[in-house]
Each structure stands twice: as structure tokens, then as C-alpha cells.
């Protein structure tokens, strides 16, 4: 399935890449110990601090350590992570300093999963698929999980904001429970809960048009479109606090 966004994705990345900010180093260490992450880049960040990139399975995650964070603040995010052995990975996470908020168990939605928070407050929903009803086949190893109040309305808002396509939605008793949207080749999951807003890079062929569409859909501009050493980029913030930076990478990046 294709979406309304024509992608110009950076080599090795997907259309939507999460950007986690933490106040200090330590998160990369955690990801290496728990998920066998491989660091692919480390350097000085544009806002000070350190910019780091890691690969977990088939997924990339960007991390900013320290720095001012005036545009992209330090705050926790949530992720659905698929692994070969949820129980073993869960235990590695606990040994690495994470806190459990759900022991591994077989879930009705087709996976065995346990839930942890790392010391920075990020949530990791660690899962192993159990059968054909699992959503694993439609997701990458690491998939952002967005929480929102009145998440059904937020789902519709993101479709307008990002040109996203809704692939799956589950309502129960007339109430929204879960949805999956797709932007380019990337899936994003949505659930009803207190928001945990974060920041995301959205690689597109025409970032100016994507930025303008988002502003027209009611988003607030937090970074006007500009040419940077790493490409053309501009950012907006939606009404839940999630930030979306539309970018076209420089050739060869």
C-alpha cells in the first residue's frame, strides 16, 4: 500500500525515524545490552550535545544526548519492539536497570509481551509474535507507539497532517482502542492513554509541500524550512505535542 507522501528516504532508514532526546549518555548502552543495537553514527549535535544513531534489527533510532534541546525537548517516548524471545529480552532489560510495568504474558492480540521503562522513562513494549493475528508482519523491529486522549480523533488528524493511510483500527463498545497508520514505508501505532509526545524525522521528496500541508492542517511551526548541511528540513508540532520534522537528505547521506 502506498500513501500520499512520496518518499525521499535516507539510505538505510524508513520514512519515519524516531528522535529520542535524553539529558545524558546511557540510553545507547541500554539499547546495546537489551536489543543488541549497533551504533552506526556518533557526532556533535546541531543544538549541542551528541547526536547518535543506532540500528535495532531493521530499524533506525536517532538519539540526542544533552544539549539545549530548545526545539526538540528531553522527554520519554514509547515503542513496540519485536524480538525472538520476549522473556529473555525482558530479563535483560531488568538487569540493565529498567523497571517492569507488565511481566511477559501471552496477549489476546497475538503476541507474548512484557513492558518496561528505562531509567529515562521511555517505554519499551517487548514482544514475540505468537500466531497469525499478531501485527508483527506489518511492523518493523522498532515501531513508534503514540498515546493520545481521544485517540480516534488524533488518528484522523494525523491522516490529514502527514498524508498517512489508516491500515487497521479496532473499536470496542463504540470506543477507540487501537489503530495503525502508515506513512511511506513506516508504520505508526496509536492507543488511548495519556500522551507521551516525541520527535520524528519524516523523509520526503518534497519537504516544503509536506510542511505546508501540516501547517494548513493546524500544526504549529517550530522550525521554518531551511537548507542544512544534512539536507532540507522544517518542523511542526501537532496538538498533542508530537513534533514532525519533514526532511529531504543531501545526496549520498
C-alpha positions as CSV (number, residue, x, y, z in Angstrom):
1,X,0.0,0.0,0.0
2,X,1.3,3.5,-0.8
3,X,0.4,6.7,0.9
4,X,0.0,10.3,-0.2
5,X,3.6,11.1,0.7
6,X,6.3,10.4,-2.0
7,X,9.4,9.5,0.0
8,X,13.0,10.5,-0.4
9,X,14.3,8.3,2.3
10,X,17.9,8.4,3.6
11,X,19.8,5.3,2.8
12,X,19.2,2.6,5.4
13,X,16.3,4.4,7.0
14,X,12.5,4.3,6.8
15,X,10.2,7.2,6.0
16,X,9.6,7.9,9.8
17,X,12.5,7.7,12.2
18,X,12.1,8.5,15.9
19,X,14.4,11.0,17.5
20,X,14.8,10.4,21.3
21,X,16.4,13.1,23.4
22,X,17.9,12.2,26.8
23,X,19.7,14.5,29.3
24,X,22.9,12.4,29.4
25,X,24.5,9.4,27.9
26,X,23.4,5.9,28.9
27,X,20.5,5.1,26.5
28,X,22.7,3.7,23.8
29,X,24.3,1.4,26.3
30,X,20.9,0.2,27.4
31,X,19.8,-0.5,23.8
32,X,23.0,-2.4,23.1
33,X,22.6,-4.6,26.2
34,X,18.9,-5.3,25.7
35,X,18.2,-5.2,22.0
36,X,21.7,-5.9,20.5
37,X,21.6,-2.4,19.0
38,X,24.5,-1.4,16.7
39,X,25.7,2.2,16.7
40,X,26.2,3.5,13.2
41,X,27.0,7.1,13.9
42,X,28.1,9.5,16.7
43,X,29.0,13.2,16.4
44,X,28.3,16.7,17.6
45,X,24.7,17.6,17.6
46,X,23.3,20.8,15.9
47,X,22.0,22.1,19.3
48,X,25.0,21.0,21.3
49,X,25.4,17.6,23.0
50,X,25.9,14.4,21.0
51,X,23.9,13.1,18.0
52,X,23.9,9.3,17.8
53,X,22.2,6.8,15.5
54,X,21.6,3.1,16.2
55,X,20.2,0.2,14.3
56,X,18.0,-2.4,16.1
57,X,17.0,-5.2,13.7
58,X,15.7,-3.5,10.6
59,X,15.0,-0.2,12.3
60,X,16.9,3.0,13.0
61,X,16.6,5.2,16.0
62,X,18.2,8.7,16.4
63,X,19.3,9.8,19.9
64,X,20.3,13.3,21.1
65,X,22.3,13.3,24.4
66,X,22.5,16.6,26.4
67,X,22.5,19.9,24.6
68,X,20.0,22.7,24.9
69,X,17.0,20.9,23.4
70,X,15.2,24.2,22.8
71,X,13.3,22.9,19.7
72,X,13.4,19.1,20.5
73,X,13.0,18.8,24.3
74,X,14.1,15.9,26.5
75,X,11.0,13.7,27.1
76,X,10.2,9.9,27.1
77,X,8.6,8.1,24.2
78,X,7.0,4.6,23.7
79,X,8.0,1.8,21.3
80,X,6.8,-1.6,20.3
81,X,9.8,-3.9,19.8
82,X,9.7,-7.4,18.3
83,X,12.4,-9.9,19.4
84,X,13.0,-13.6,19.2
85,X,12.4,-14.3,22.9
86,X,10.4,-11.7,24.8
87,X,11.1,-13.4,28.2
88,X,14.8,-13.3,27.8
89,X,14.9,-9.8,26.4
90,X,12.6,-8.6,29.2
91,X,15.0,-10.1,31.8
92,X,18.0,-8.3,30.1
93,X,16.1,-5.1,30.3
94,X,15.5,-5.5,34.0
95,X,19.2,-6.4,34.5
96,X,20.1,-3.3,32.6
97,X,18.2,-1.1,35.1
98,X,14.7,-1.0,33.5
99,X,11.5,-1.0,35.6
100,X,8.7,-3.5,34.8
101,X,5.2,-2.4,34.4
102,X,3.9,-5.7,33.0
103,X,5.5,-9.1,33.2
104,X,5.8,-11.2,30.0
105,X,2.5,-12.9,29.2
106,X,0.5,-14.3,26.2
107,X,-1.7,-11.5,25.0
108,X,-5.1,-11.7,23.2
109,X,-3.8,-9.7,20.3
110,X,-1.4,-12.5,19.2
111,X,1.9,-11.9,21.0
112,X,3.8,-12.7,24.1
113,X,4.9,-9.4,25.6
114,X,6.2,-7.6,28.6
115,X,6.5,-3.9,29.3
116,X,9.4,-1.9,30.8
117,X,10.5,1.7,31.3
118,X,14.2,2.5,31.0
119,X,15.8,4.9,33.5
120,X,15.0,7.9,31.2
121,X,11.3,7.0,31.3
122,X,11.0,5.6,27.7
123,X,8.5,2.7,27.4
124,X,9.5,-0.5,25.6
125,X,6.7,-3.0,24.7
126,X,8.9,-6.1,24.2
127,X,7.0,-8.7,22.1
128,X,7.3,-12.0,20.3
129,X,4.6,-12.9,17.8
130,X,2.5,-16.0,18.6
131,X,0.3,-16.5,15.6
132,X,-1.3,-15.1,12.5
133,X,-3.3,-12.5,14.5
134,X,-0.1,-10.7,15.5
135,X,0.6,-7.3,13.9
136,X,4.3,-8.2,13.7
137,X,4.2,-8.8,10.0
138,X,3.1,-5.2,9.3
139,X,5.7,-3.6,11.6
140,X,9.4,-3.1,11.7
141,X,11.6,-4.3,14.7
142,X,11.0,-1.0,16.4
143,X,7.7,0.8,15.8
144,X,6.7,4.1,17.5
145,X,3.6,3.8,19.6
146,X,1.8,7.1,20.1
147,X,-0.6,7.7,23.0
148,X,-3.3,10.3,22.9
149,X,-6.6,11.2,24.6
150,X,-9.5,10.9,22.1
151,X,-7.0,8.9,20.0
152,X,-9.6,8.2,17.3
153,X,-9.7,11.9,16.5
154,X,-6.0,12.1,16.7
155,X,-5.7,9.2,14.2
156,X,-7.8,11.2,11.7
157,X,-5.8,14.3,12.4
158,X,-2.5,12.5,11.6
159,X,-4.0,11.3,8.3
160,X,-4.5,15.0,7.3
161,X,-1.3,16.2,8.9
162,X,1.1,13.5,7.4
163,X,-0.8,12.3,4.4
164,X,-1.0,8.9,6.3
165,X,-3.2,5.9,5.4
166,X,-5.1,4.1,8.1
167,X,-4.3,0.4,7.8
168,X,-6.1,-1.0,10.8
169,X,-8.4,0.2,13.5
170,X,-10.0,-1.6,16.4
171,X,-13.0,-0.1,18.3
172,X,-14.7,-1.9,21.2
173,X,-18.1,-0.9,22.5
174,X,-18.1,2.1,20.4
175,X,-14.7,3.3,21.8
176,X,-11.4,3.6,20.0
177,X,-8.8,1.1,21.2
178,X,-6.0,0.8,18.7
179,X,-5.0,1.9,15.2
180,X,-2.1,1.6,12.8
181,X,-1.3,4.2,10.2
182,X,1.3,4.1,7.5
183,X,3.5,7.0,6.2
184,X,5.5,5.9,3.2
185,X,7.1,2.6,4.3
186,X,6.8,3.2,8.0
187,X,4.0,2.2,10.4
188,X,2.9,4.1,13.5
189,X,0.7,2.6,16.2
190,X,-1.9,4.6,18.2
191,X,-3.5,3.9,21.5
192,X,-5.8,5.6,24.0
193,X,-3.7,6.8,27.0
194,X,-2.0,9.9,28.5
195,X,0.2,11.4,25.7
196,X,3.9,10.7,25.6
197,X,4.8,13.1,22.8
198,X,8.1,12.8,21.0
199,X,10.0,13.9,17.9
200,X,10.3,12.2,14.5
201,X,12.1,12.8,11.2
202,X,9.9,12.2,8.2
203,X,11.9,11.8,5.0
204,X,10.0,13.0,1.9
205,X,10.8,14.0,-1.6
206,X,9.2,17.4,-1.2
207,X,9.5,18.6,2.4
208,X,8.3,22.1,1.7
209,X,4.9,20.7,0.5
210,X,4.7,18.3,3.4
211,X,5.5,21.1,5.9
212,X,2.9,23.4,4.3
213,X,0.2,20.7,4.4
214,X,0.8,20.2,8.1
215,X,0.6,23.9,8.8
216,X,-2.6,24.1,6.8
217,X,-4.0,21.2,8.9
218,X,-3.5,23.2,12.0
219,X,0.0,22.3,13.2
220,X,2.3,24.9,14.7
221,X,5.6,25.7,13.0
222,X,8.6,25.2,15.3
223,X,11.3,25.2,12.6
224,X,10.8,27.1,9.3
225,X,12.0,25.2,6.2
226,X,15.7,25.7,5.6
227,X,18.7,24.2,4.0
228,X,21.1,22.5,6.4
229,X,24.3,20.6,5.9
230,X,22.4,17.3,6.2
231,X,19.5,18.3,3.9
232,X,16.4,20.5,3.6
233,X,14.3,20.4,6.7
234,X,11.4,22.1,8.5
235,X,9.5,21.1,11.6
236,X,6.0,21.4,13.1
237,X,4.3,20.4,16.4
238,X,0.8,18.9,16.5
239,X,-1.8,19.5,19.2
240,X,-0.7,16.5,21.3
241,X,3.0,17.8,21.4
242,X,4.4,15.4,18.9
243,X,7.0,17.0,16.6
244,X,7.4,16.1,12.9
245,X,10.5,17.3,11.0
246,X,10.0,16.9,7.3
247,X,13.4,16.4,5.6
248,X,15.0,15.6,2.3
249,X,18.5,14.3,2.9
250,X,21.5,15.5,1.0
251,X,22.6,13.3,-1.9
252,X,24.8,10.4,-0.6
253,X,23.7,10.7,3.0
